[in-house]
Every structure is written in structure tokens, then in C-alpha cells.
Amino acid sequence: MIGQLAANFPGSLWDLVPKGSFNYGGGGVNAWRSICGGPNGGSALLAQLGAPTSVKDEYNAWYERNAFPSNAAYEDYASGTWTPGGLATAGWGTASNQLIPPRDNAPTSKPKSLLCHASHARWITAAGGENGAWITSAPAANGGPAAAGADRCSKLVYDCVYKLCTLINDWKAGTLPSGALDPSAQATGCMNPSCHAGTAAAVEVAGKTKCTESCHK
């Protein structure tokens, strides 16, 4: 999106932003599987634009609760309106150093967390596990099972970019999301005296994520 903004506004400050600034976010920050690059990079862009807190909250809450990936990337590709740069023209089974087309009707799952490892693990389960047909059907020439996960994550980014564009356009048009979150409604008992009560402990558990849907039951 930064590259598109730079192209649309030549000579602007967007031209000065290094295009690889957020490459570190791949694989949950340098493959540490922490925060997913989708919410990470998207939140950074919203911050650069000066988006209000409600817009940034809406984006991250949407990521936690939306089923990924949609089939939009495949439909866009299949319609002929969009072709990823560097695409392997012969499709699946071609050289591993080329991009592969989006797959049709990939399994979906809700991340329920901003963390890469949690989000991706839930998708693997939804896809039938590491030995499931969807994952093992990825040709060895494209990286085998790893290619199935790459297909999912690439389409997730496509979905995130579309959501970002929608949020930014709505915000600039004067429509702001409520930014309403409900983690405390699901975790009211967590702040009792025997658990996370007190000022110091409250700081330790401060946040906005839906904790009872990700790690804590």
C-alpha cells in the first residue's frame, strides 16, 4: 500500500518511506511467530496516516475475529483482473523460485489472536492437520506442504489490504467505526483478588485482545 501511495502521489513523503521497511514482519517478526505481519504492518500504516484509535482498534479486532483467507484473491486472479508479479505462468508444479497462483476455496479459520503461531496453527487444524489433503496436495516443486501455508498467508494479506483500504476510505469520508471492544466482558473474573488484582498485576494483563478466545480458557 505504501508503494501504491508513493506511485499515486509522486514527490510526496510516501516516496521517502523505504519500501522494505516492514519486511521484518514476515513470519511473525523475522519468523519468530509473534505478531502477524498483517496487523503489524497495517497498524503501522494507519499510524503513519494519523488514523484515530477507533480505526486502528477496528482493524485489529477485525483481524482477530474474521475467517481467513477469503476466496477474493483467487476470484480476482481467475477473472484476469489481477496477476501477482513474478507469477509462475505454468501454475502449480513449476519452479520453487516462482510465485504460484492462488488456490481456489482454501479452508478458513478465525485467528482469535494477533499472534502468527496461534493464527496459523488454527488454520492448519481447519485444513485437516499437517497431513490433511489440502496441505499435502501442494506440489513438492513449490515447496510441498509449506506452499499450502504460503498460499493461505498470501491471501490473508490480500484480505488485510482490502480491509485497510475500506477503513481508510470510510474514515476519510467521515465514517468512523465505534472501536467497541469486549475483552473485559468475557474476562471480568480475571481481576479478582486471587488472580490479577492490584495495580502492578493490572499493568501485566492490560490489553484489548479477547484473551478467553486465544490462550486463556
C-alpha positions in Angstrom: 0.0 0.0 0.0 2.9 2.4 0.7 4.2 1.7 -2.8 0.8 2.5 -4.3 0.6 5.7 -2.3 4.0 6.7 -3.5 3.0 6.0 -7.1 -0.2 7.9 -6.7 1.5 10.9 -5.0 4.9 11.3 -6.6 7.2 13.6 -4.7 5.2 13.2 -1.5 6.6 11.9 1.8 5.4 8.4 0.8 8.2 8.5 -1.8 10.7 8.7 1.1 9.4 5.6 3.0 11.8 2.7 2.3 9.6 0.1 0.6 11.1 -2.8 2.5 10.6 -1.2 5.9 8.2 -3.8 7.1 9.7 -6.9 5.6 10.9 -7.8 9.1 7.3 -8.6 10.0 7.2 -11.8 7.8 6.6 -15.0 9.8 5.6 -13.1 12.9 8.6 -10.7 13.1 11.7 -12.3 11.5 10.0 -15.8 11.6 9.6 -15.6 15.4 5.9 -16.3 15.1 4.9 -13.4 17.3 2.5 -10.7 15.9 1.3 -11.5 12.4 2.6 -9.2 9.7 -1.0 -8.3 8.6 -2.0 -6.5 11.8 1.6 -5.4 12.4 2.2 -3.6 9.0 -1.4 -2.5 8.8 -1.3 -0.8 12.1 1.9 0.9 11.2 0.4 2.3 8.0 -2.7 3.6 10.0 -0.3 5.2 12.4 1.6 6.9 9.6 -1.7 8.2 8.3 -2.7 9.6 11.7 -5.8 7.4 11.9 -7.7 7.7 15.2 -7.6 4.9 17.8 -11.1 3.6 16.8 -9.9 2.8 13.3 -6.8 1.0 14.5 -8.8 -0.9 17.1 -11.4 -1.9 14.4 -8.7 -3.2 12.1 -7.1 -5.4 14.8 -10.4 -6.6 16.2 -11.5 -7.5 12.7 -8.3 -9.5 12.2 -8.9 -11.5 15.4 -12.5 -12.4 14.5 -12.5 -12.7 10.7 -12.3 -16.0 8.9 -9.2 -16.2 6.7 -8.5 -16.5 3.9 -11.4 -15.3 1.8 -11.6 -16.5 -1.8 -11.3 -12.9 -3.1 -7.7 -13.3 -4.2 -8.4 -16.4 -6.2 -11.5 -14.8 -7.8 -9.6 -11.7 -8.7 -6.8 -13.8 -10.2 -9.2 -16.1 -12.0 -11.1 -13.2 -13.5 -8.0 -11.9 -15.2 -8.1 -8.6 -13.5 -5.1 -9.2 -11.3 -1.8 -11.1 -11.7 0.7 -11.2 -8.9 4.1 -10.0 -10.0 6.6 -12.9 -10.7 3.8 -15.4 -11.1 4.7 -18.8 -12.5 2.8 -18.9 -15.7 2.6 -22.7 -15.8 0.9 -22.7 -12.3 1.3 -25.4 -9.7 4.2 -27.7 -10.0 6.6 -25.1 -11.5 10.0 -24.0 -10.2 10.0 -23.2 -6.5 11.6 -19.8 -7.1 8.5 -18.5 -8.8 5.2 -17.4 -7.3 2.3 -19.7 -7.6 -1.4 -18.8 -8.4 -3.9 -18.5 -5.5 -5.7 -21.8 -4.9 -9.5 -21.9 -5.0 -11.6 -22.3 -1.9 -8.9 -22.7 0.7 -10.0 -23.8 4.2 -10.7 -20.9 6.5 -10.4 -20.2 10.3 -10.6 -17.3 12.7 -7.2 -16.4 14.2 -8.7 -15.4 17.6 -5.3 -13.8 18.2 -2.9 -11.4 16.6 -0.1 -13.9 17.1 1.2 -15.7 14.0 1.7 -19.0 15.6 -1.8 -19.1 17.1 -3.4 -17.9 13.9 -1.6 -20.3 11.6 -2.0 -23.3 13.9 -5.8 -22.8 14.0 -5.7 -22.7 10.2 -3.7 -25.9 9.9 -6.3 -27.6 12.2 -9.1 -26.3 9.9 -7.2 -27.6 6.9 -7.2 -31.1 8.3 -3.9 -31.0 10.1 -0.3 -31.3 8.8 -1.2 -34.5 6.9 -4.6 -33.2 5.7 -5.4 -33.4 2.0 -5.3 -29.7 1.4 -1.8 -29.3 2.8 -0.3 -32.4 1.4 -1.7 -31.7 -2.1 0.7 -28.8 -2.6 3.3 -30.0 -5.2 6.8 -30.7 -4.0 8.2 -28.4 -6.7 6.5 -25.4 -5.0 7.8 -26.4 -1.5 5.2 -29.1 -0.7 3.2 -28.5 2.5 4.9 -25.2 3.2 3.4 -23.9 -0.1 -0.2 -24.5 1.3 0.6 -22.3 4.2 2.2 -19.7 2.0 -1.0 -19.6 -0.1 -3.1 -19.0 3.0 -0.9 -16.3 4.3 -0.6 -14.5 1.0 -4.4 -14.4 0.6 -4.7 -13.2 4.2 -2.5 -10.2 3.3 -4.8 -9.6 0.3 -7.8 -9.5 2.7 -6.0 -7.2 5.1 -5.1 -4.7 2.4 -8.7 -4.6 1.2 -9.9 -4.1 4.8 -7.3 -1.3 5.3 -8.4 0.5 2.1 -12.1 0.2 3.2 -11.4 1.6 6.7 -9.2 4.4 5.4 -11.8 5.4 2.8 -14.6 5.3 5.3 -12.6 7.4 7.8 -11.7 10.0 5.2 -15.3 10.2 4.2 -16.3 10.9 7.8 -17.5 7.5 8.9 -15.7 6.2 12.0 -16.1 2.7 13.5 -17.2 2.6 17.1 -14.0 0.9 18.2 -16.1 -1.0 20.7 -14.2 -4.0 22.1 -15.4 -6.6 24.6 -12.4 -8.4 26.1 -13.3 -7.3 29.7 -16.9 -8.6 29.3 -15.5 -12.1 28.8 -12.9 -11.9 31.5 -14.4 -10.0 34.4 -13.4 -12.7 36.8 -9.7 -12.4 35.9 -9.2 -9.2 38.0 -10.3 -10.8 41.3 -8.0 -10.6 44.4 -6.7 -14.1 44.0 -5.5 -13.7 40.4 -4.7 -10.4 38.5 -5.9 -7.8 41.0 -3.8 -4.8 42.1 -2.1 -2.1 40.2 1.1 -4.0 39.3 -0.9 -7.0 38.1 -3.3 -4.9 36.2 -0.4 -3.5 34.2 0.7 -7.0 33.4 -2.6 -8.0 31.9 -3.6 -4.7 30.3 -4.7 -5.1 26.7 -7.5 -5.3 24.2 -7.3 -8.8 22.8 -10.1 -11.4 23.5 -7.9 -13.4 26.0 -10.5 -16.1 26.6 -10.6 -17.0 22.9 -6.8 -17.1 22.4 -4.7 -18.5 25.2 -6.8 -18.5 28.4 -9.9 -20.6 29.0 
